[in-house]
Amino acid sequence: MARRVANSPPGITGHGRRGEGTDAGIAQSYDPSTYSTGHLASPSIMITLVAAVMWLMTILGEHASGVEQFRRLALVVGLATVAVIFSGRLARAGIGLFVICAIVGLVGGSSAWNGVDDLATVPCSGDAIIRTDPTQMGNAVISVIEIENIRYRTITHGRLARRLNERMAGEHVFVVGDCGPSVGRYQRFDHVNHIRGRIVLSEVSEKFSDGSLYMRAANRTRRTMIHGVRHMPDQLRALFTGLVIGDDREQSREMVNEFRASGLSHLCAVSGQNVAYLLAVMSPLLGRLRRVPRWCVTLFLLLWFVALARGEPSVLRAAFMAGIVATNSLRGKPMNARSVIALTVMLLLVIDPMLAWSIGFALSVGATSGLAWLSHPLQKIVGSRGGMDSTIAALIGTMPVSFAIFGQVPVVSLIANPLALAVAGGVMMIGLPLAILGGIWSPLAVVVSWLMVVPVAWVAGVAAVCSQFSPKGWWNLCGWLLVVWFIVKRMRNSAKRPTSVAG
């Protein structure tokens, strides 16, 4: 393995001139498995522990009322602390760093739950920003709208549902209705997603505005992309949009269940893989730019992709990690994936403490941490053929959350993921640019649509077949015990092998 030179960006080895291929390095270094550890291992352990303490204290902050008044101070201190850690000045931090981050987390968690007033049930009207793409559920349309900086969940039917269903996130409409607090079984879920109330709409205007330039650009890209694959069968097109931008609203309940049972549902949640592929596709352009313009364009692409994929927690985690990697590339200072993950977690928790309770965020961080910490050790045990090491590493990283929320992790995913990932990765990499081209030039739409049918159908087929053979309950547990037995056996065999000594 080539030694990394000091001035090369993370993921770039020392056989190239400074600045060559930096854009490719950003995409490559975003894959946690490409980072070496070496002398960076000790700081990464410390930063990871600090991030874990902040996360834990943020969760405990829910029960610490009275400190939320210090939210602004905690925000400033938290951002300053992350900046200090990012600069690498950790030598004299010691226990003080843990104390500061614990306090910042506690105040942030308290403000997330105790820093808001209860809403009264009153008539309301005004200009509403649509915050989530409306979702069709039977005869109803569900969406989240924002009026005067307060988000409400709404369920509409009939004429109002049709009008709302034509809109996209970021657009503005005038609404009239009755606003009230969020109540019922989904009250906590709403709170975690910054939804403070419910609104029963009595009127939705036909007229609308496109919203900000930022969202307008993202929405036009989405419309163009979907138009470019309009000739695909409905369910395959729904899966295509799920793979490329995480939009799985049109997927049937049967398909959703098949992907869950086969352990492939993560493919329809935008992650670091999508971001890395985006940067890889743009590498010919980025490679022609100087360092500062390249960094600016990279950040612009990340912001655009966040809007395109609707800023889900996993998207934010992926984009912030890529942004840190790009900034490290600009600075010419290496930082391994473990430190990047921890810094990303800290930064996002400081900005939005409510992410500490997000299942999607926890699964995303768990999978990425599993890759960063376990891929290399597992590669020595099970080998890298078929990506089995990465698959097991990501599954181990998500297991605590998956067991707590869903009750089990399908062992069949060890077969389904290697079969589906390579093909799904190809769709993620070339699907977006090809679909946009098909949307811009109509004659190409037929070619793009049918070109995408085969790989997308393969992914759907893998999910369907593996879901049929996915063991349940105790049989699934037995399957995992066999996997553990296999890994332990390989570890013992590796330990028994004589090591060669250079003479």
N, C-alpha and C positions, 0 to 999 in steps of 0.2 A: 504494500500500500504506500502510495506516494506521501511524503511528508507535507503537511499544509504549511505554506509560507505565512508569515505574520501579516502581510498586506493583502492576502487573498480573502475574499468573502467566504463565509461558512459554506462548506460543501465543495469548494474549489481546491484542487490539489496543486502542488507546487510546480507542475510542469508547464504552466501557461504564464504569459506576461500579465502584469497587474492590469485589471480591468477587462481582460478578455473573457467573454462568456459569463460575465457576472449575472446577467439575466437568467441564464440557464442554471447558474449556481443557486439563485434564489429559489427556483422551482425545485431543484434537487435537494438543497439543504432544508427545505420545508418538510421533506420526508424525514421523520425522526431517525430512521434506520441509517441515514447517511452521516450522522454526526459521530465523530469519535469522542471519547470521554477523556482519557488520559489525565493530565494535570488539571483539567476543568471539573473533574468529578466532585471534589470536595466543595467548591462553591455551589455547584448544582444541588448537592444534598442540602446545604444550608438554605438556599433560596426555596427549595421545595418544601422544607419544613416550615419556613416562614409563611409561605402561601397556604399550607395546610392549617396553620394556626389562625391566619386571617379568616379562612373559610369557616372554621369551627366557631370562632368568636362571632362572626356575622350571623350564623344560625342561632347562637345563644342570645344575640342581641334582640331577638323577637320578644324575649321575656325580660328585657332590661329597660323598662320605661323610665323616662326622666332624663336620659342622656341624648335624646334625639335633637335637642336644641343646639348641640355642638356639631351638627352635620356639616356645615360649611367649613368650619375649621378642620374637621376630620378629612374632608375632601381635599383641601389644600395640602395638609400634612401627608395624606396618603399618596397623592400624586408626586410630591417632593421625594417621598421615600422610595417610590418606584423608580424615579429618575436617578437617585443615588445608587440604587442597586444596579440599574442599567449601566451606569458609568463604571461599575466594577469596584467601587470603593467599599469593600466589605471587611477589610482586614481588622478594623477596630470597632466594628459594629457590635459584635457580641450579643449579650442578652438584651441590650437596649432595643435592638431591631425587632426582636420578638415582642417586646412590650408595646412598642409604638404600633406595630401592625395589629396586635391584639386589640388595642384600644380603638384604632381606626375601624376594624371590623365590627366591634361591639356597637360603636356609635352608628355605623352604617346600617347594621341590621335593625337597630332600634328605630332609626328614622324610617326604614322601609315599612315597618308595621305600626308604629305609634305616632308617626309624624303627619298623619292625614286625618281630616275631619270627616265625620259621618255625613252622608248625604240625606237630604229630606226628599220626600215624594212631592214633586211640584211639576206643573206644566212647563215645558221648555221648548225652545225653537232657536234656530240660527244656522249659520254656516257650519257644516260638519265636514271634517276631514275623515275619509274612509281609511282606517288604519290596517285592516286585513282584507285580502281579496274575498269577496262574498262567496260562501260555500252553499251549494244546493244540497239540502237534506230532505228527500221526499218532496213534498209540496212547499216546504219552507226554505227560506234563504237566511243564513246566519252570517253576521258580520260584526265588526267592532268599529264604532265611529267615535270621533272626538269632538266635543263641543266645549269651547272656552277652557281648553287644556284638561278636560276631564273625559276619560274614556268610558264608553258604555257599550255593553253587548246588546245586540238587537236581533230579534227573530221576526221576520215578516212573511206575509202570505199574499197571494193574489197579485193585484196591480202593483203594490208597493214592492213586493218581492221581485217582480220582473224588472222594475226600474233600477232597483239596487243591484241586481245581479248583472246588469250591463256595465257597472262601474268597476274600477280597479283601485287597489291601495294607492293612497296619495292624492286621489281626485277629491274635489269638493262638491257637495250638494247642499241644498237648503232643505232642512227637515223641520217637522213639527211633531211633537209627541209629549208623553208624560215620562219624566225622569225619576228614578228612585234608586235606592241602594241595592247593591248586589246581595242576594240572599239565596238560601237553599244549599244543595249539596255541592254546587260548583263555586261557592263563594270564595273559598280559599284558592282554588285554581285561578279564578279571575284576579284575585289580589296579586298573586305571583306574577301575573301577566299585565300588571298595571291597569287592570280594568276595575273601576271603582263602582260602577252601577249598571243598571239595566234601563233601557228606554223602549217604550211601546210607541211605535211610530203611527201617526195618523195621516202624515203627508210626506212625500219625497218628491222634490222638484224634478221635472224632466230636464231642465237646464243644469249644466254642471260646468266646472272649470277643471283644467288639467292639473292644477296644483303647481308645485315648485318645478323649476327646470331640472333639478336632480331626479325627482320621481317621474317627470315627463319623459326623460331620456330612457329610464329603466322600463317604463310601461310600453313605450314604442318598440323597444327591443324585444320585450316579451310578446307583443302582438305580432311583430315581424317573424319571430322565431316560430310561434305556433302556426302562423300562416304558411311558413315554409315546409311544414310537415303535415299539412292538412289532408293529404291523401293517405296517410297511415290509418289502419283500423283504429277505432275509437279507444279501445283498451290499451293497445300498444302505444298510441300517441300519449295517453295518460301516463303510462310507465316511462316513456321517453322524457316527458317534462319533469317527472319525478327524479330521474337519474341526472338530468342536466342542471335543473335549477331548484329541485326539491319541491316542486308543485305536484302533490299527489291528490288533489281535491277530486279529480275526475275518476280516480281508480275505484273499481267495484269493491264491495265488501269482501267478496271471495278472493280477489287478488291481494287485498291487504292482509287477510288471514293467512294466505299461502306464504307471503313474504315473512310474516311473523313466525309461523311454524317452522320455516326453513332457516331462520336466523339471518335473513337477508334484508330486513326492513331498513337497516342502516344505509342501504344503497340509495334510498329515496330521501335521505336527509343530507343536505349539502355539507361537505366536510372539507378537510384540508386537501384531500385528493382532488376535488373539483378546482380548488384554488391553484394547486400545483399544475394541473393540466392547463388552466387558463394562462398562467405565466409561461408555460412551455410553448403553447400555441403562439403567444405574442413574442417569443424570444427573438425571432428574426428582426422585429422592429426594435425591441429593447436593446439588442446587441449593437445597433448602429448609433446609439445615443451615448453621450458622455455621462459621467457618474451622477451628477446632480440632476440633470434632466431625466435620466433613467429612473432615479429614485422617485421623482415627482410623478412620472407617468405610471410607475408601478403602484404608487399609493392611489392615484386616480382610478386605475383599473380595479383596485380592491374596493374602493368606495362605490364604484359603479356596480360591481358584482354583489355587494351587500344589499344595495337597493333592488337589484334584479332578483335576488334570492330572498328578499323580504326581511332581512336582518334577524333571522332566527338565531337562537343562542349558539348552535353549532356553527353557523355562518360567521357570527361575530368572533367566536374563538379562532376559527380558521383564518379569517382576515387579519385579526390582530397579531396572530403568530407570524403570518407572512409579512406584515408590516414591520415587525421587530427584526425579522431576518433581513429584510430589505435595508433597514436602517443600519444594522450591523455591517452589511455589505458596503454601505456608503462610508461608514466609519473605518472600515478595514480591520475590525476587531472580531475574532471568532467567539461564538457562544454556542454551546451544544444545545440539543433539543430539550433536554431536561430543564435547563435554565430558562429557555424560551417559553416553555409551557407554564412554568411557575410564574414568570413575569406577566404573562398574558392573563393568568387567573387573577393575580393581584390587581392588575390594572382594571380589568373588567369589574371585579368586585368593588373596587373603589368608586368607579363610575356608576355602576348599577348593582347595589347590594342584593337586590331581589334575585339575581342570577344564582345566588347560593342555594335557592330552593327549586331551581329549574331542573327537571329531570333530563331534558335534552342537553343542557349544559353539562351536567354531571356525566352523562353517557359519553359525550364528546371528549371531555377532558380525560375520562377514564380510559377510553380507547387509545387516545394519543399518548397518554402516560404509559400504558401497557406496551405500546410500540417502542417508546423511547427507552424504557428501563428493561424490557424483557426480550426484545427481538434478538439481540446479539447472543445472550446466554442460551436462548432456545434454539438458535441456529446451530450452535455447537452440539446440541442434543438431538434434535429431530431433523436437522438439515434445512436447507432453504428451498428444496425442490417443491414446486407448486405453491409456494408462499405459505406453507404450513406454519412456519415459525411466526410470521406476522399475524396469521389468523388466530393462533392460540394466544399470542401476546395481547392482541386487541380484546379477545373474549375474556381473558383473565382481568384486564383492566376494567371491563364493564360489568363483571359478574356481581360485585356487591350491590350495585344499583339495580341490575336486572333481576336478581333474586328478591330484593326488597320490594320492587314494584310489580314485576310480572310473575314472580313465583318460580321461574326456571329459565335456563339458557339451553336451547335445543342443541344437543350434541351433534345432530346431523349438519349443523352449520359448518363443522370442520370439513365436510365434503362439499356442501353447497357453495361456500365462499371461494375455494380455489377454482371451482368450475365456472363461477359467474363473474368473479372479480376482473379477470383479464379482459373479457368481452365488455363488461360494463364500463371498465376504464377507457376502452376505446371509444365507446359511445359518449362518455363524459368529455373526452378530449376533442373529438372532431364533430360531435353532434351539434354543439352550439354554433360554431362558425358556419357549418354547412346549412343548418336550418335558417340562419339569418340570410345567407346568400339565396336560398330557395324562396324566402319571403320577399327579398328585393327583386329577384328576377323570376317571374312566375313559371316559365318553361322548365326551370331547374327544380321546381318544387316536386314534380313527379319523380324525378331521378333521386332526389334526396330522400323523399318519403320511402320509396321502396328499397333504397340502399340501407336505411335504418331499420327496416322491418326485420331482417334476418338476425342481427345481433340483439335487438330488443326482445324478439321472440325467443331467442336462446335463453336470455336471462329469465324471462317469464316462465319458460319451460323448466329450467332448473329449479325455480321456486316451487312450481306446481308438483313436480315429481318428488323432490326432497320433502315437501310438506306431507306427502302421502306416506312416506316411510319414516317420518319423524316420531321417535318413541315418546311416550308420555309417562309422567309420574316416575315410579320406581325404575322403569325400564330406562328412562333418560338418565337417572342417577347412576344406574349400573354402567351405562355407556361412558359416563364421565369417569367412573372408577377405573374402567379399562384404559382410558386415556392416561390417567395418572399413573397406573401400573406400567404402561408402556414408557412414559417419560422417565420414571424412576429406574426402570431396567436399562434404558439407554444411558442414563447418568452413571450407573454402576459399571456398565461396559466401558464407557469412556474413561472412568477412573482407573480401570484395570489395564488399559492399554499402556504399554511402555512408551515413555517419551524419549524421542531421539535427542542425543546430546552431540553438539558439534565438536568434532575433534580438532 
